[in-house]
Amino acid sequence: MNNRVLQILTFSYPVLTHIAISQNQFKFALLNLGVIAGLSVLSVSKQKEKKSDFSFNLALWIALLVFAVLIIFVDTARFALYLPPILILSFFIINFAKSLLPGQEALLTKLARVVFKDDGPEAAIYTRKVTLLWTCFLSVLLIQTIALSFFAPIEVWSLFTNVLNYLFMALLFILEYIYRQVRFGYRYTILYYLRGLSRVSLKQFF
């Protein structure tokens, strides 16, 4: 049950956060972030042995408690909202880039091989290039996100990081899909790819 709620809150977080920020309801946005963090800690705690991870879990709960106090009593706590987009983008950039190192299988090459059973030599070359494309694209978004956090009003920052950037990602995904259909003559629909991606486990690829 907790995992289902966590998934729903995680996927709805950008939109809910932007709505809260646009309505000047920073405490609601922070509360949403705190609930997601708390449920994440609960999920991790259940998956690991309590004795070996006691100190780690204790540190996490203390951090969440401090965060809750900041939400209630400190106005500048809203600056914590700047962190999730930066951390998420950095996580994906690092993992995409690592897979492009010599001797490594590109992340999207592995995805094509494992999920879509597409392991031909031409596909491997192409998906490696697409992995590089996404690495560069996400890096641009990261630079944009950091720049906006310093030089733009929080409402503008939120519009880009919580709404427009996801639309940019969707646009790149669709354009790359169309190009792949034209170049390789794939007959798979975009729904086929989306269903395949929905079955992907992050632990399997990162």
N, C-alpha and C positions, 0 to 999 in steps of 0.2 A: 504493500500500500504506500509506504514512504517513498519507494523508488518511483512509483507512478506519479505521485504528487510532485516529486523532485523533477521528473522529466517535464511535466506540464509547466511548472514554474520556470524552469530553465529556458524552455522554448518561448515562453511568453514574456520573459524578463525584458528583452530590449523594448518591446512595444509598451509594456506597462511602465517601464522606467521613463521612456520618453513622454508618455502621457502625464506621469506624475511631475516631471521636470517642467513641462510646458504649462502645467497648472500651479507651478511654484510649490508643489507638495513634496519637498525633498525628504521629509521624514518617512513618507510612504515608500519612496524609492529605496531608501536605505533599509527600511524594514523588510522589503521584498528581498534585497540582497542578503540581509542577515538570516532570513528564513532559509534561503537556498544554501547558504554556508552551513547553517545548523543541520539541515537535513543531509548535506554531504558528509558532515562529520559523523552523524549517526550511521550512515550507510557504510562508511569506511570502518567504523568501530565494530559493526556487526560482522564484517568480513575478516577481521584479524583477531588474533588471540589477545585477550585483555591484558595478561601479565606482561608480555613482551612489548606491548604498545601503550602501557599505562601512562608513562611520562609524556609520550607524544600526544595522546588523546587529552591528557590533562592540560597541556600547553594550548591545544586547539580550543578547548572549552573556555579557558581563561581569556584567550584572544577574542572569542565570541562574546563573552561577558563584558569585556572592555569595550568592544564595538557597540554593544547594546547601550552601555552607559553613555558613550559618545553620541549616539543617535538622539538620546533623550536630552542631554544637557549641553552639548557643544554644537554650535551652529556650523562651524567649519567642517564638521564630520561629512558634509555633503561631498567634499573633495575625494572621499573614498570611492565615489561613483566613477571616477576617472580610471581606476585601476583595472576592473574586469576586462574592458576591451583591449587594453594594452597587453595584459597577461595572456588572454586567449589568442590574440594575433601572434604574439611572440612564441607561444607554444606550437602553433601550427607552422610558422615560418621555420623554426629550429628543426622540427621533424621532417618537413619537406626538404630543407636544405641538406640535412644529414644524409638523407636517402640518395642524394646526388653525388656524394663523395665517391672517389674511385673504388671499385670493387663492391659497391652497394647497389641493391636493386631499388630503382626509383619507386617512390611511394605509389604513384598512380599505375606503374607497371605491375606492381604486386596486387593492387586493387583489381586491375583488369584480369590478371591471371587467376586470382583466388575467387573473386565474386562472379566475373563474367566469362571465365574459362577462355579468355582470349590471350594466348601465350605465343603467338607467332613472332618472328624476328622483326617484321615491319611494325607490328603493334608495339613491341618493346621500345623501338627507337622513337616512335611517335609519342607514346605515353611518357617517356623520359623528358621529351621536349615540353610536353604539357605540364609536367611536374615543375620544370624550371619556370614556365610561364606563371603558374600559380604562386610559386615562391616569390617572384618579382612583383606580382600583382598585390599579394598580401603585404609585402614589404612597403609598397607605396601607400597602402591603407594605414599601415602602422605609423609611417612618417606623418601622414595627414592627421591621424588621431592625436598623436603627441603634439603636433603644431597647433591644432584647434584647442587642445586642453590648455595651452599657454596663452594663445592670442585671440581666442573667440569667446563670446558669451556662452555660458553653459547650455543655453537653449539651442544655439547653433551647433555646438559640439554634439549634443544629444541627437539632433536631427540627422547628422551624418553618421555617427557611430552606432546609433540604435535603429535607424531606418534606411537611409540612403545607401550605406555601405553594403547592407544585405541585398539591396536591389542591384547594386553594381555586381556583386558576386553572382546573383541569379542571372544577370545579363551575360556575364562571361561564360557561365555554365551553358546557357542556351546557345550562344554564338559558337562555342567550341563543339557542342553537340551537332549543330547544323553543318559546320565545316567537316566534322568526322563523317557525317552521313554522306556528304557530297564526295569526299575524297575516297572513302573506303566502301561506300555503297551499303552500309549497314541497314538492315531492315528493322532493327529494334526500335520501338517507340521510346519517347522520353520517359513515359511511365515505367517502362521496363527498367531503365537505368535508375530511376528514383526508388523503385521497389528494391532493387539490388543494393543501393546505398543505404536504404533503411535497415537492412539486415547486417550492416557492417558494425563490428565491435571495435571501439577505439583501442582496446587493449590488444587486439589482434594486429593492429597496424602501427601503433605508437609504443 
